[in-house]
Each structure stands twice: as C-alpha cells, then as structure tokens.
Amino acid sequence: MTPLEHTAVDVALKTVMATATVPILPMVVDYLLNPDPGGFGADRLQEDGRLVGHALRRLVYGDLAGLFDGPSTVTFDPTLPMISLDLSRVVENSTLISVLMTCSSAWMEAALLDPNGGQRWVVYDEAWRLMSHPALLKRMDAQWRLARHYGIANLLVFHKLTDLDTVGDHGSAMRALASSLLANAESRIIYRQESDQLGTTAATLGLTRTEQKLLPTLGTGQGLWRIKDRSFVVQHQLHPEELAAFDTTQRMTQEPTNR
C-alpha cells in the first residue's frame, strides 16, 4: 500500500472498531468507499482509499467472498497442544492461500511472541506452495532467524528438493531466500528417493556417495537422518493412534460402495 492508502485503511479500521460491537471486513470496505460525509476529510479519504477499497471488496463480494466477510467461526486458542490449518480445499487459488496464510501467520506470531508460550514445533507441510508467496517466504525466514528467541523448531516438508525450482526465477532473491532456509536446517531427514532425484538431492544436501546409494533402498518408514556431519538410518514407528491421525491412504484402502 501507498502511504495514503495506509492512512485511509487505518482511519476506516479505527472508525469501524469504535462504532461496531463485532467489526467485520464489509464495514471497513463500506467506509472506505463511502466514508461518513460529516467526518473529517471525508472527500480526501474517499479519494485516497478508493483503490485499496476496491481491492478489499474482492474479499467481500468478489470471488474470495465467504471466508473473510463475517465474524470468526473458530476461536484461535494458542494454549491448545496442537493447531492445524487445513488448506486442502483452497490449494488451487494462490491468492486465497496468500490471504489465509497472512492472517494465520499474524495469529501465530502473536502466540510465538508470548514469553509464557513455551516451546513449539512449527510445521510447514507442502512447503514449496507457501514459499511461492514472497511475503510468506519472508515471514518464514524471520522465524528461522529468530527461532531461539521464539523458542521454536521449524520443520519444512517437501516431496522432493526440485520443488524448490518453483520458488522464484533462477538467481532471484526469492530463490536465494528459499535456499537459505534449507541451508540453515541443521537436521535433514531424507526418505526413499527415485533415481532421477538422486543427483539433485545429493548435490543440494552434500551427501556422500554411500548415502546417495542408500536412498533408493530405504523401506517404508525408513529415513536417512543427517544431523550436522553425522548420519543415521532410522526406522520410524507409529503408535496406532498416530497412524489413525496421520493416515493419508484412507481413500485408497476403503471398500468401494455400490451405487
């Protein structure tokens, strides 16, 4: 936003918060596009906030309507043992993912800044998709650099390292930022890799020839753990309750229903 747009949004937001019991986004949009005629500098506010008002209107009446234009239906409770944000129903809409993650990141940062919040895991599944948004990538980079201050451990999950090729153009600042996240990871867990991925994986992670040859032979639940300069082959064991919570093959294994 430009400085003028920032001021317009700030005035509209403060006005709505002062006059509404439950402030919601449509009220802010309406005030930006049709400010109170009796208010101070109403004509100037309408002109300065016109473009950003129409941009926000897309979240209220446009193709992104229905998610951000009403009171919250879920209470964000940072005291819960686990909070999961499911983006599976919006994966095809990059704009929607960007807005959702911006909102949730703001919630998450507020919880992380709490000195009494304890230690936490922050897990990014399908990380390549989130890293394709510059603002989200910068937030992730900040959380990596301030991990000790926040008392958190970050976990990035990829299907394959070539997914990073989708983050920005070659040689761009975004690609360099994404690569730095990987470089700052002191522990790397690598599961079985197909033969066409071995070269890229070995070169990116600095694997030895022995480690590279080992990757195609790993079985289900086996991973090569690289912790700084030490390597281990680990067989992961799931508790039955963990298996029920994280099983992603239910649609493949359930009996078909007759129609």
N, C-alpha and C positions, 0 to 999 in steps of 0.2 A: 504493500500500500504506500501511497504517497503521504507526506506529512498532512496534507489537507484531508485526505480520506481517513487517516488515522484519527484526526481530531473529530471528524464527523461521526465515526463509529463510536468513539469514546463518549461524546455528548449524547448520542442516541441511546447507548447502553446504560449510562448513568440515569438518564431520564426514565427509561423503562423500569429499571430496578427501583427507582424511588416511587413509582406510581403503581406498580403491579405486585400483587402478592406472590404470584408464580411467574416470573419473567420468562418468556419464551421467544424464540427467534423471529416468528412473524411480527411480533410487536416492534422489534428493532428494525426490521425491514420496512414496516409501515411508517415508522417515524423518520427513517432516512429519506424515503420517497415523498412523504407528506408530513413534514415537521409541523409542530404546533404554530399556527400563524401568529399567536401572541408571544411566542418565545423570542429570546434574544438572538438576533442574527438569523432568523428562520430562512430568509431568502438565500443568504450566503451558505447556510448549512445544507439546504436542498441542492444547491449547485455543486458544492464540494463533495457531497456524498452520493451524487446521482449514480456514478459508475459502480461504486462498491455496493450500493444498494441493489442495483440490478444483478450484480454478481451473487450477492447473498440470496436474492429472490429465487435463484435456481434451487436452493436448498428447501424452499418453502412451497413453491408452485411448479417448479420445473421437473426434470427427470430424476432429481435426487430427493423429491418430496417424500415424506412419510417416515423419515428417520430422525430428523433434527428439528422438526417443526412443532413438537408438543412437549409436555412435561416428561421428565425421565420416568421410564417404567422399571428401571433397575437401579438400585442404590449401590454406589461404589463403596465397598467396605474394605479398607486396607488392612483390617485386623484378621480377615479370613486367611486360612492356611494356604489357599491357592485361588488365583483369579485367572480365568481363561477367556480370551477374546476370540470368538469363532468368526472367521472371515470367509468361510466356505461358500456362503450364499452371495457374496459380492465380489468374487475373485475376478470377474470379467470386466468390472468397472474400475478402472485405475483411479479416476477422480474420487469415487466414493471411498475406496481404500485409503487414499491420501487423507481425506477429511476424517474418516473414522480413526485412523492411527494418530492423527494430530490431536484429536480430542482425548483419546485414551492415553497418549503419551503425556499429556498435561496432567491427567489424573495420576498416572504412575509416578511422575516426577514429584508431585506433591507428597505422595506416600514415601518415596525414597528420601526426601529431604527431612522427614520426621526423624529426629535423633533417637527416638524411642521405638523406631520401626523394626529394629532387629536386622538380622542378616537374611538376604533373599537371593533366590535364583531368578534371573530374568531370561526367559527362553524365547528365541525368535525362530519359529518353525517356518519353512519355506522362506528363508531369509532373503533370497535373491529378489523376491517380489517386493518386499518392503524397501530394500536398498535401492530400487529403481527410482525412488522419490527423493530428490535432493534434501528437502527439509528433514525427512525421517532419517536419512543417512547421517546427517549432521548431528541429530539427537543421539543416534546410536554411538557415534564417535565420541561425543561428550560423555556418555555413560561409560564407555570403555576407559577413558582417561581419568574419570572421577570414581572409578569402581571402589577403590579403597575408602574414599571419603564417604560414599553412599553405603558401604557395607554390602555390596552386591557381587555376584558372579554372573557373567554374561555367557549365554550359550547360543551359538549360531548353528542352524541345521540346514544343510544343503543335500540335494540328491547327488550332485557331482560338482566338482570345482569349476567346470566350464560354465556353470550357471552364472559365475561372476562376469562372463563375457557380455551378459545382457545389461550390466550396470554401466551406463555412460558409454561414450565413444573411447576408442583406444587412445591412451595418452591424456584423457580428460581428467579434471580434478575429481570427478565422481569416481572414476575407476581407481585412481590413486587412493582415495579415501576408503573405498571398499577393500582394497588390497591391504591397507594398513590395519584394518580390523583383523584380518586373518593373520597378519604378521605379529600382532600384539597378543594373539592367543597362545598362551604357554602350553596348553594341553590340546592335543588334536586326537580325535577318535575317528578311525577310518574303517569302514566296513568293506565288504567284498566289492571290488571294482571290476567292471568289464574291461576286456583287453584294450579297447580303443581309448580308455580313460587313464590307463596306467602311466603313460608318459607325462601327461599334464599333471596328474596327481603327484607323481614322484618329483617332478621339477619344481612344482609350486611349494611343496611341503619339505623338500630337501631329503627325501627318503633314500636310504641305501639300496643297493641292488638286491640284497637279501630281502629287505622289507617290501620292495616292489614286487618281487616274485611271489611273496607270501600272500598278497592281497587277493588274487583270483581264487585261492584255495580256501579262504575263510568260509565257514559254515554259517547257518542261521544263528544270530545272536552272538557271533564272534567278532571282535573288533581289535584292530591294532591301535594300542594307546601309545602316543608319543608325548611324553611329559618332559619338556625341555630336551635334553640329549639322551634320555633313556626310553627304551621301547619295551612293551609288554603285549602279549596276546591274551585277551581277556574273554572269557565265556560269560555272557550276561545271563542271569537267572531272574525270571519274573515270578513274583507271587501271583497266585490265581486272581486276586483282586486287582492287581496291577494289570494283568492280562485283559481282564474284562473292561478296565477303564481305557486302555490304550489300543485295543484290538481294532485294526482298520480293515480287516478282511471279512467282516460280518456279512456284507452284501454278496461276497463271493462264495461263502460257505453255507449260507442258509438254504433250506429246502425251497424250491420254487413253488408258488401257489398256483393251483389250477384255476382257470377262468372259463 
